[in-house]
Amino acid sequence: MTSTIEHSAGTVVILGTGGTIAGASSVAGDNVGYTAAQRSVADLLAAVPALAGAPLEAEQVAQLDSKDMDAATWQALARAVARHLARPAVQGIVVTHGTDTLEETAWLLQQVLAPAKPVVLVAAMRPATALAADGPQNLLDAVAVARTPGARGVVAVLAGQVHAADRVRKVHTYRTDAFSSGDAGPLGVVEEGVLRRFADWPAGVALGLDVLDTDPTQWPWVEIVTSHAGARGDAVRALLAAGVQGLVVAGTGNGSVH
């Protein structure tokens, strides 16, 4: 399906968590040697003149490099998203995030909340101080998606593309179009502030916030291990001896294990 959808003027809440989109470098234009999570979410909004006067609210939930995302931050973010979604005046949520673990956060929020309103994760591959920063345009596009009538579920918006939470993945370490939805393709694209949608919004049954209510330090310990040529079982045995409660194996080929 293909549809072009205009946006409405409901309130959008911007929740900041840090990441490259909020990064800064002491050298103007440096796209690599920067420090993530240096600019507040309010600063990010101020850098997008087109959003001036729009019905927006901003809240800083966390300020970290997303490679350091942890259970406690996920818990706080999920609670903040749920709290704002419950407000009748709020049309949607935008979460500024780092790219390293964006797909994990998107999937967590979709599984836990399965929101009937849009929750849009937005990130950038270049810091805010870059000569051609991609964050401002991505943020503008994310707000447009969050304000689209009928939008629902968790999606990610980067480089003009909209990806569903169950498909989005980071496939490049440097390009600004670093995210993909694989063979399924993106849910849609943003063209001059208007969403052109190709597929249905994410849906499902919410697990509920109560699955995150326990102390994050008590969440089950699950590790990811990889299989490869010449792989040995020592690491697995060491994890079992240390008390790991679950293992996810990233296999070779079609899921084969050495």
C-alpha positions as CSV (number, residue, x, y, z in Angstrom):
1,M,0.0,0.0,0.0
2,T,1.1,3.6,-0.6
3,S,-0.5,6.6,1.0
4,T,0.5,10.2,1.5
5,I,-0.6,11.6,4.9
6,E,-0.6,15.1,6.2
7,H,0.2,15.8,9.8
8,S,-1.9,17.5,12.5
9,A,-1.0,19.8,15.3
10,G,-1.2,17.6,18.4
11,T,1.3,17.9,21.3
12,V,4.5,15.9,20.7
13,V,6.7,15.1,23.7
14,I,10.4,14.8,23.0
15,L,12.3,12.5,25.4
16,G,16.1,12.8,25.3
17,T,18.5,10.0,26.0
18,G,21.8,11.3,24.5
19,G,23.6,9.6,21.7
20,T,25.5,11.0,18.7
21,I,22.6,13.3,17.8
22,A,23.5,15.1,21.0
23,G,27.2,14.7,20.5
24,A,29.8,17.4,20.2
25,S,33.4,17.8,19.1
26,S,36.0,20.4,19.9
27,V,37.0,20.4,16.3
28,A,34.3,21.9,14.0
29,G,33.2,19.4,11.4
30,D,34.8,16.3,13.0
31,N,32.4,13.4,12.3
32,V,34.4,10.8,14.2
33,G,36.4,12.3,17.1
34,Y,33.4,13.5,19.1
35,T,31.9,12.8,22.5
36,A,28.3,11.6,22.5
37,A,25.5,12.9,24.8
38,Q,26.7,16.5,25.2
39,R,23.7,18.5,24.1
40,S,20.4,18.6,26.0
41,V,17.2,17.7,24.2
42,A,16.2,21.4,24.6
43,D,19.4,22.4,22.7
44,L,18.5,19.9,19.9
45,L,15.1,21.4,19.5
46,A,16.5,24.9,19.4
47,A,18.7,23.9,16.5
48,V,15.6,23.2,14.3
49,P,14.0,26.6,13.5
50,A,11.1,24.9,11.7
51,L,10.0,23.5,15.0
52,A,9.8,26.9,16.7
53,G,6.3,27.5,18.0
54,A,5.1,23.9,17.4
55,P,3.2,22.3,20.3
56,L,6.2,20.4,21.8
57,E,7.4,19.4,25.2
58,A,10.9,18.3,26.1
59,E,12.1,16.0,28.9
60,Q,15.6,14.7,29.5
61,V,15.3,11.0,30.6
62,A,19.0,10.1,30.3
63,Q,22.2,11.4,28.8
64,L,24.5,8.6,27.6
65,D,26.2,7.1,24.7
66,S,23.8,4.4,23.5
67,K,26.5,1.7,23.6
68,D,26.2,2.1,27.4
69,M,22.4,1.6,27.4
70,D,21.3,-0.4,30.4
71,A,18.3,-1.9,32.0
72,A,17.7,0.9,34.5
73,T,17.6,3.5,31.6
74,W,15.3,1.3,29.6
75,Q,13.0,1.0,32.7
76,A,13.0,4.8,33.1
77,L,12.4,5.4,29.4
78,A,9.5,3.0,29.2
79,R,7.8,4.5,32.2
80,A,8.2,8.0,30.8
81,V,6.8,7.0,27.4
82,A,3.8,5.3,29.0
83,R,3.2,8.2,31.3
84,H,3.0,10.7,28.4
85,L,1.1,8.4,26.1
86,A,-1.6,8.2,28.8
87,R,-2.2,12.0,28.5
88,P,-5.1,12.8,26.1
89,A,-3.4,16.0,24.9
90,V,-0.3,14.1,23.7
91,Q,-0.5,12.9,20.1
92,G,2.9,11.1,20.0
93,I,6.4,10.7,21.4
94,V,9.8,11.3,19.9
95,V,12.8,9.7,21.6
96,T,16.3,11.0,20.7
97,H,18.7,8.1,20.9
98,G,22.1,6.9,19.9
99,T,22.5,4.6,16.9
100,D,24.4,1.7,18.6
101,T,21.4,0.2,20.4
102,L,18.5,2.0,18.8
103,E,17.1,-1.2,17.4
104,E,17.1,-2.9,20.8
105,T,15.3,0.0,22.5
106,A,12.8,0.2,19.7
107,W,12.0,-3.6,20.0
108,L,11.8,-3.4,23.8
109,L,9.3,-0.4,23.7
110,Q,7.1,-2.1,21.1
111,Q,7.0,-5.4,22.9
112,V,6.3,-3.8,26.3
113,L,3.9,-1.0,25.3
114,A,2.6,-1.9,21.8
115,P,1.4,1.8,21.8
116,A,-1.8,3.0,20.1
117,K,0.0,6.3,19.6
118,P,3.2,6.8,17.7
119,V,6.6,6.4,19.5
120,V,9.3,7.6,17.1
121,L,13.0,6.9,17.8
122,V,15.3,9.3,16.1
123,A,19.1,9.4,15.9
124,A,22.0,10.7,13.9
125,M,25.3,9.4,12.4
126,R,27.0,12.8,12.8
127,P,27.3,14.9,16.0
128,A,25.5,18.2,16.4
129,T,28.8,20.1,15.7
130,A,29.3,18.5,12.2
131,L,29.4,20.8,9.2
132,A,26.5,18.8,7.7
133,A,24.8,17.4,10.8
134,D,22.0,15.0,10.0
135,G,20.3,15.3,13.4
136,P,18.2,18.4,12.8
137,Q,16.6,17.0,9.6
138,N,16.0,13.6,11.3
139,L,14.4,15.3,14.3
140,L,12.2,17.4,12.0
141,D,11.1,14.3,10.1
142,A,10.5,12.4,13.4
143,V,8.1,15.0,14.7
144,A,6.3,15.0,11.3
145,V,5.8,11.2,11.7
146,A,4.7,11.6,15.3
147,R,2.0,14.1,14.2
148,T,0.6,11.9,11.5
149,P,-3.0,11.1,12.1
150,G,-3.6,7.4,12.7
151,A,0.1,6.7,13.4
152,R,0.7,4.0,16.0
153,G,3.5,1.7,17.3
154,V,7.2,2.1,17.6
155,V,9.2,3.2,14.6
156,A,12.6,4.7,13.9
157,V,13.2,7.7,11.6
158,L,16.6,8.3,10.0
159,A,17.8,9.7,6.6
160,G,14.2,10.2,5.5
161,Q,13.1,6.6,6.0
162,V,10.7,5.2,8.6
163,H,11.5,1.7,9.9
164,A,9.2,-0.5,12.0
165,A,10.6,-1.6,15.4
166,D,10.5,-5.3,14.5
167,R,12.6,-4.8,11.3
168,V,15.0,-1.9,11.9
169,R,18.7,-2.7,12.1
170,K,21.9,-0.8,11.8
171,V,23.8,-2.0,8.7
172,H,26.7,0.5,8.4
173,T,29.1,2.1,10.8
174,Y,29.5,5.5,9.2
175,R,27.0,6.5,6.4
176,T,24.1,8.7,7.3
177,D,21.7,6.1,5.7
178,A,23.0,3.5,8.1
179,F,19.7,1.8,8.9
180,S,17.7,-0.8,7.0
181,S,14.5,-2.9,7.3
182,G,16.0,-5.7,5.3
183,D,14.1,-7.4,2.5
184,A,10.8,-6.0,3.8
185,G,11.8,-2.4,3.1
186,P,11.0,0.7,5.1
187,L,7.5,1.3,6.5
188,G,7.6,4.7,4.6
189,V,9.5,7.8,3.7
190,V,9.2,11.4,4.8
191,E,9.1,13.8,1.8
192,E,9.2,17.5,2.6
193,G,7.6,16.9,6.0
194,V,4.9,14.5,4.8
195,L,4.9,10.8,5.4
196,R,4.4,8.5,2.4
197,R,3.6,5.1,4.0
198,F,4.1,1.8,2.2
199,A,3.1,-0.7,5.0
200,D,1.0,-1.0,8.1
201,W,2.0,0.4,11.4
202,P,3.6,-1.9,14.0
203,A,1.0,-3.8,16.0
204,G,0.8,-6.5,18.7
205,V,-0.2,-7.2,22.2
206,A,1.6,-5.3,24.9
207,L,3.5,-7.3,27.5
208,G,2.8,-4.5,29.9
209,L,5.0,-2.3,32.1
210,D,4.9,-4.7,35.0
211,V,7.4,-6.9,33.2
212,L,9.9,-4.1,33.9
213,D,8.9,-3.3,37.4
214,T,11.5,-5.4,39.2
215,D,14.8,-4.0,40.2
216,P,16.9,-3.9,37.0
217,T,19.8,-5.5,38.8
218,Q,17.6,-8.5,39.3
219,W,16.6,-8.9,35.6
220,P,17.7,-12.3,34.2
221,W,21.3,-12.3,33.0
222,V,21.4,-13.2,29.3
223,E,24.5,-13.0,27.1
224,I,25.0,-13.3,23.3
225,V,27.7,-15.6,22.0
226,T,28.9,-16.1,18.5
227,S,29.7,-19.2,16.5
228,H,32.5,-19.1,14.0
229,A,35.2,-21.2,12.4
230,G,37.3,-22.8,15.1
231,A,34.9,-21.7,17.9
232,R,35.6,-23.2,21.3
233,G,33.2,-23.9,24.1
234,D,35.3,-22.4,26.9
235,A,33.5,-19.1,26.9
236,V,30.1,-20.8,27.2
237,R,31.3,-23.0,30.1
238,A,32.7,-19.9,31.8
239,L,29.4,-18.1,31.5
240,L,27.5,-21.1,32.8
241,A,29.9,-21.3,35.7
242,A,29.4,-17.6,36.5
243,G,25.6,-18.1,36.6
244,V,24.3,-16.8,33.3
245,Q,20.6,-17.5,33.0
246,G,20.3,-17.5,29.2
247,L,22.3,-17.6,26.0
248,V,21.5,-16.3,22.6
249,V,23.8,-17.8,19.9
250,A,24.5,-15.8,16.8
251,G,25.2,-18.7,14.4
252,T,26.7,-19.1,11.0
253,G,24.8,-19.7,7.8
254,N,21.2,-20.5,8.6
255,G,21.7,-20.7,12.3
256,S,24.3,-23.4,12.4
257,V,26.6,-23.8,15.4
258,H,30.2,-25.0,15.4
